[in-house]
Amino acid sequence: MNHPNSSPRPGGPYRARNTAGFGVCKGLADHLEIPVLAVRAVVVIATLLIWFWPGIIAYIIAGMVMKPEPLVEFDSESDAEFYNSYTGSSTMALQRLKDTFDNLDRRIQRMESIVTSTKYDWDERLKDNP
């Protein structure tokens, strides 16, 4: 689902979401920037003429191993990194999110404790500024 004048998504090929099968051929075609019909033709011909069962098994394994295509385009490399880590291990990605929000919560608590402390005299500071 690459748009014209855009580079392929970082992180390797993704399975396409809007196909009849697993989306492996369309995902490879999008990644390699070639027509999907060419990839499907090569896969079908190779499977029928050369390796029937290994070809079918390889397609099924590729469908299970490849990450699903993101629903929206990535805005930054960090978005792509998070998506790839989430699809690789959702518990690891959720732990990263939890750690980030815990750090943010600690920073906010520190700021609140400074501002609400008795040592911080708002009245004096406000009187000094005209």
C-alpha positions in Angstrom: 0.0 0.0 0.0 2.8 2.3 -0.8 1.8 5.7 -2.2 3.6 7.1 -5.2 6.8 9.0 -4.4 7.1 7.3 -1.0 9.7 5.0 0.3 9.0 1.4 1.5 8.1 1.1 5.1 11.0 0.4 7.4 11.1 -3.0 9.1 10.8 -5.3 6.1 7.8 -6.6 4.2 4.4 -6.6 5.9 1.4 -8.9 5.1 -1.3 -7.0 3.3 -4.6 -6.7 5.2 -7.0 -6.5 2.3 -6.5 -9.7 0.3 -8.2 -13.0 -0.1 -5.3 -15.0 1.3 -2.7 -14.3 3.9 -1.5 -11.2 2.0 2.1 -12.5 1.6 2.4 -11.9 -2.2 0.9 -8.4 -2.0 3.1 -7.6 1.0 6.2 -8.7 -0.9 5.2 -6.8 -4.0 4.6 -3.6 -2.0 8.0 -4.0 -0.3 9.9 -4.8 -3.6 7.8 -2.2 -5.5 6.9 -4.5 -8.2 3.4 -5.6 -9.5 1.6 -8.0 -7.3 0.5 -10.0 -10.3 4.2 -10.8 -11.1 4.8 -12.0 -7.5 1.6 -14.1 -7.5 2.5 -15.6 -10.9 6.0 -16.6 -9.7 4.7 -18.2 -6.5 1.9 -20.1 -8.3 4.2 -21.4 -11.1 7.0 -22.3 -8.7 4.5 -24.1 -6.4 2.8 -26.0 -9.2 5.9 -26.9 -11.2 8.7 -27.2 -8.7 7.7 -27.6 -5.1 4.1 -28.3 -4.4 3.9 -29.1 -0.7 7.0 -27.2 0.3 5.7 -24.1 -1.5 2.3 -24.3 0.2 4.0 -24.9 3.6 6.4 -22.0 3.0 3.5 -19.7 2.1 1.6 -20.6 5.3 4.7 -20.1 7.4 5.4 -16.8 5.7 1.8 -15.8 6.5 2.3 -16.6 10.1 5.7 -15.0 10.5 5.3 -11.7 8.5 4.0 -8.8 10.5 0.6 -7.4 9.5 0.6 -4.2 7.6 0.1 -1.1 9.8 -3.3 0.6 9.5 -1.8 4.1 9.1 1.5 5.4 7.7 4.3 6.0 10.2 5.0 9.7 11.2 8.5 9.0 12.4 11.1 6.2 12.9 10.1 5.9 16.5 6.5 5.1 15.4 7.9 2.4 13.1 10.2 1.1 15.9 7.3 0.9 18.3 5.0 -0.9 15.8 7.7 -3.4 15.0 8.4 -4.0 18.7 4.7 -4.4 19.4 4.1 -6.9 16.6 7.2 -8.8 17.7 6.3 -8.9 21.3 3.3 -7.0 22.6 4.2 -7.5 26.3 7.6 -5.9 25.6 6.1 -2.9 23.8 3.4 -2.5 26.6 6.2 -2.6 29.2 8.0 0.2 27.3 4.8 2.3 27.3 4.3 1.6 31.0 7.9 2.7 31.8 7.5 5.8 29.7 4.3 6.8 31.5 5.8 5.9 34.9 8.8 8.2 34.2 6.4 11.0 33.1 4.3 10.5 36.2 7.4 10.8 38.4 8.4 14.0 36.7 4.9 15.5 37.1 4.9 14.5 40.8 8.3 16.2 41.3 7.0 19.4 39.7 3.8 19.3 41.8 5.8 18.8 45.0 8.0 21.8 44.2 5.1 24.1 43.3 2.9 23.0 46.3 5.7 23.0 48.9 5.6 25.6 51.7 9.0 26.8 50.7 7.7 28.0 47.4 6.1 31.3 48.2 3.7 32.2 45.4 2.6 35.4 47.1 6.1 36.9 47.3 6.9 35.9 43.7 3.7 37.5 42.4 4.2 40.7 44.4 7.7 41.1 43.0 6.5 41.0 39.4 4.5 44.0 38.3 
